[in-house]
């Protein structure tokens, strides 16, 4: 029996922290939470951004209007959110 894969921990850069702190609309906060939950379960959902180091990934939520730029650590246990757009 296989164990379920552990979710990646999410951490934010200072820029992303400031962007999250400016969110006041509950719908936007909910949309961000949904997108982060999806990425923590499967960090490979985003599309690689060529020529970036570390390799950044660009994820746009297919339901809510959320765009996240992030990278994942080598062991895929930590996802670092670098930039976000909500709404």
N, C-alpha and C positions, 0 to 999 in steps of 0.2 A: 504494500500500500504506500503510495507516494504522499508525502507531506505537502500541504498547500504551500505555495511560494510565499515567502514573507514580503510584506509591502516595503517599499523603499521609504526611508525617512526623508522628510522634506525640510530643507533649510532655505533661508532667503538671504540674498545679498542686501547690503544697506539700501541700494536703490529700490529693490523690490519691497523691502520693509516700508519705505516711505510711500510707495505706490499703494500698498495695502492699507496703510494708515489713513489714506485719503478717501477710501471707499466708505460711503455712508448709506447707500441704498441697499436695503436688505436683499433685494433681488440680485444685485451685482455680487454681494457677498456670497449668496447661495450658489450662484453660477461659478464663482471662483472655487468654492469648496468642492463642487461636483467635478470640476476639471482637475483639481489637485488630487482628489480621490482616485480618479481614473488613471492619472499618471503614476501615482504611488503603487497602484496595482500592476501597471505595465508601462515602465519608463520608455519603452521603445515605440510608443504611440506617435511621438513627434517625428517630424522629418528632419534628417540631418542638414545642417547649414554648411555647405562646402567651404573649406579653407579656414575654419575656425579651430582654435586650440585653447582650451580643451574643446572637443567637438560639441558645439551647441546644437540643440534641437529646437524646432519650431512646432508648437502644437496649437491647433485651433479646434476648440470644442465644436462638434458637429451640431449641437442643439442650441447651446447658449452662445452668445457673442463674447467669447473669451479667447485671447491669444496669449500663450506663454512661451518664453524663451528660457531654456534651461540646459544644464548638462548633468550627466550622471557620473558618479565616481566609478573607478575601475571595477570594484566588486559589485556594483549596481545596488548598493545598500543605501546610498544617499543621493537624493535628487536636489540640485542646487538651482533654485529659481532666480534668474537674473533680471527678468523684465516681464511685465504683464500689461495687457490691455483688457479692460472689461467694459462692455456696453457699447 
